[in-house]
Amino acid sequence: MYLVNVDDIYCNDVDLDKFLDTCRDILRVGYVKKTIVIDPKTNTAIENVGLCSVLKELGVRYLPVSYGSSVEEISLPLEELGFFDEIKPST
């Protein structure tokens, strides 16, 4: 598993129902359970495309990817993906 800058990976669009289900699951548990499989030649998501699209829309900085292999089971908190990097708490 590698953490890759979100701007370096291309994700195809997914249908709205799948997008919302995936988004709901991620935000409910607060972590990502699987990697996104990437074609190493094109940097395009080929498995877990829905996860790729959701994480990009949520504004993370990094995506958990596997290159050309099968999906890996992981337990990666949103914090490690840069989800909260732009949040500035008031003092």
C-alpha positions, 0 to 999 in steps of 0.5 A: 500500500502506498499513499499517493497525492490525490492529484496524481490519480485519475478516477472515473465517475460513479453513479450517485447511489454508489457514491453516496453509499461509499461516502456514508460508510467512510464518514461513519467509521472514520477510516478507509478499509481497502486500497484503490487499485491503480493501473501503473501506466495510466495512474487510473483507478481500475478497482475501487473506483467509487472509493477513489471518487469519494475520497477526491470529493471529500478533499483528502490529500492522499489516496491509499493505492495498490499498483496493478495488484489486488485490493488490500485490506487496510485500516487507515484513518482519514487523518492520515489521508490529510482529510483535516489538514485544511481545518483551522480550529479557532482559539 
